[in-house]
Amino acid sequence: MDVILNALQSVLSMAVLTMLGYFLTLVIPIPSLMTKVFVIQSAMPVIAQSAIVAAAFGGDQYYATYMVTITSILSVVFIPAYMVLLNGV
Protein backbone atom coordinates (compact mmCIF):
# COMPACT_ATOMS: atom_id res chain seq x y z
CA MET A 1 0.00 0.00 0.00
CA ASP A 2 2.87 2.37 0.79
CA VAL A 3 4.34 1.77 -2.66
CA ILE A 4 1.09 2.81 -4.36
CA LEU A 5 0.70 5.82 -2.08
CA ASN A 6 4.26 6.98 -2.77
CA ALA A 7 3.80 6.54 -6.52
CA LEU A 8 0.58 8.56 -6.40
CA GLN A 9 2.36 11.26 -4.42
CA SER A 10 5.05 11.43 -7.10
CA VAL A 11 2.48 11.64 -9.89
CA LEU A 12 0.65 14.36 -7.99
CA SER A 13 3.85 16.32 -7.55
CA MET A 14 4.93 16.00 -11.18
CA ALA A 15 1.52 16.53 -12.75
CA VAL A 16 -0.75 18.64 -10.59
CA LEU A 17 1.75 20.82 -8.76
CA THR A 18 3.75 21.50 -11.91
CA MET A 19 0.59 22.58 -13.75
CA LEU A 20 -0.37 24.73 -10.77
CA GLY A 21 3.01 26.42 -11.07
CA TYR A 22 2.40 26.94 -14.78
CA PHE A 23 -0.97 28.57 -14.13
CA LEU A 24 0.67 30.85 -11.57
CA THR A 25 3.04 32.03 -14.29
CA LEU A 26 0.02 33.03 -16.34
CA VAL A 27 -1.16 35.29 -13.52
CA ILE A 28 2.28 36.70 -12.74
CA PRO A 29 3.71 38.37 -15.84
CA ILE A 30 7.11 36.77 -16.50
CA PRO A 31 8.94 36.12 -19.79
CA SER A 32 8.12 32.99 -21.78
CA LEU A 33 11.58 31.47 -21.36
CA MET A 34 11.39 31.90 -17.61
CA THR A 35 7.98 30.16 -17.60
CA LYS A 36 9.40 27.22 -19.53
CA VAL A 37 12.40 26.89 -17.22
CA PHE A 38 10.17 27.09 -14.14
CA VAL A 39 7.84 24.35 -15.37
CA ILE A 40 10.60 21.97 -16.48
CA GLN A 41 12.54 22.51 -13.23
CA SER A 42 9.47 21.69 -11.16
CA ALA A 43 9.06 18.39 -13.06
CA MET A 44 12.63 17.24 -12.41
CA PRO A 45 13.19 14.05 -10.40
CA VAL A 46 14.48 13.87 -6.84
CA ILE A 47 18.23 14.42 -6.70
CA ALA A 48 20.23 11.19 -6.41
CA GLN A 49 22.41 12.50 -3.59
CA SER A 50 19.40 12.45 -1.26
CA ALA A 51 19.79 8.67 -0.88
CA ILE A 52 23.50 9.05 -0.11
CA VAL A 53 22.85 11.76 2.47
CA ALA A 54 20.05 9.70 4.03
CA ALA A 55 22.41 6.73 4.43
CA ALA A 56 25.21 8.89 5.84
CA PHE A 57 23.02 10.56 8.46
CA GLY A 58 20.89 7.61 9.55
CA GLY A 59 17.82 8.41 7.48
CA ASP A 60 15.65 6.01 5.51
CA GLN A 61 17.96 5.34 2.59
CA TYR A 62 15.59 2.80 1.04
CA TYR A 63 12.73 5.28 0.88
CA ALA A 64 15.05 7.92 -0.59
CA THR A 65 16.30 5.44 -3.20
CA TYR A 66 12.73 4.48 -4.03
CA MET A 67 11.72 8.11 -4.53
CA VAL A 68 14.77 8.77 -6.74
CA THR A 69 13.83 5.76 -8.87
CA ILE A 70 10.11 6.55 -9.15
CA THR A 71 10.58 10.23 -9.94
CA SER A 72 13.28 9.43 -12.50
CA ILE A 73 10.95 7.01 -14.29
CA LEU A 74 8.06 9.47 -14.17
CA SER A 75 10.22 12.30 -15.47
CA VAL A 76 10.83 10.31 -18.66
CA VAL A 77 7.11 10.72 -19.36
CA PHE A 78 6.31 14.11 -17.86
CA ILE A 79 9.25 16.26 -19.00
CA PRO A 80 8.81 15.57 -22.75
CA ALA A 81 5.06 16.06 -22.37
CA TYR A 82 5.60 19.44 -20.73
CA MET A 83 8.11 20.42 -23.40
CA VAL A 84 5.50 19.67 -26.09
CA LEU A 85 2.82 21.60 -24.19
CA LEU A 86 5.13 24.56 -23.57
CA ASN A 87 6.26 24.72 -27.19
CA GLY A 88 3.05 26.59 -27.99
CA VAL A 89 3.60 29.18 -25.23
C-alpha positions in Angstrom: 0.0 0.0 0.0 2.9 2.4 0.8 4.3 1.8 -2.7 1.1 2.8 -4.4 0.7 5.8 -2.1 4.3 7.0 -2.8 3.8 6.5 -6.5 0.6 8.6 -6.4 2.4 11.3 -4.4 5.0 11.4 -7.1 2.5 11.6 -9.9 0.7 14.4 -8.0 3.9 16.3 -7.6 4.9 16.0 -11.2 1.5 16.5 -12.7 -0.8 18.6 -10.6 1.8 20.8 -8.8 3.8 21.5 -11.9 0.6 22.6 -13.8 -0.4 24.7 -10.8 3.0 26.4 -11.1 2.4 26.9 -14.8 -1.0 28.6 -14.1 0.7 30.9 -11.6 3.0 32.0 -14.3 0.0 33.0 -16.3 -1.2 35.3 -13.5 2.3 36.7 -12.7 3.7 38.4 -15.8 7.1 36.8 -16.5 8.9 36.1 -19.8 8.1 33.0 -21.8 11.6 31.5 -21.4 11.4 31.9 -17.6 8.0 30.2 -17.6 9.4 27.2 -19.5 12.4 26.9 -17.2 10.2 27.1 -14.1 7.8 24.4 -15.4 10.6 22.0 -16.5 12.5 22.5 -13.2 9.5 21.7 -11.2 9.1 18.4 -13.1 12.6 17.2 -12.4 13.2 14.0 -10.4 14.5 13.9 -6.8 18.2 14.4 -6.7 20.2 11.2 -6.4 22.4 12.5 -3.6 19.4 12.4 -1.3 19.8 8.7 -0.9 23.5 9.0 -0.1 22.8 11.8 2.5 20.0 9.7 4.0 22.4 6.7 4.4 25.2 8.9 5.8 23.0 10.6 8.5 20.9 7.6 9.5 17.8 8.4 7.5 15.7 6.0 5.5 18.0 5.3 2.6 15.6 2.8 1.0 12.7 5.3 0.9 15.1 7.9 -0.6 16.3 5.4 -3.2 12.7 4.5 -4.0 11.7 8.1 -4.5 14.8 8.8 -6.7 13.8 5.8 -8.9 10.1 6.5 -9.2 10.6 10.2 -9.9 13.3 9.4 -12.5 11.0 7.0 -14.3 8.1 9.5 -14.2 10.2 12.3 -15.5 10.8 10.3 -18.7 7.1 10.7 -19.4 6.3 14.1 -17.9 9.2 16.3 -19.0 8.8 15.6 -22.8 5.1 16.1 -22.4 5.6 19.4 -20.7 8.1 20.4 -23.4 5.5 19.7 -26.1 2.8 21.6 -24.2 5.1 24.6 -23.6 6.3 24.7 -27.2 3.1 26.6 -28.0 3.6 29.2 -25.2 
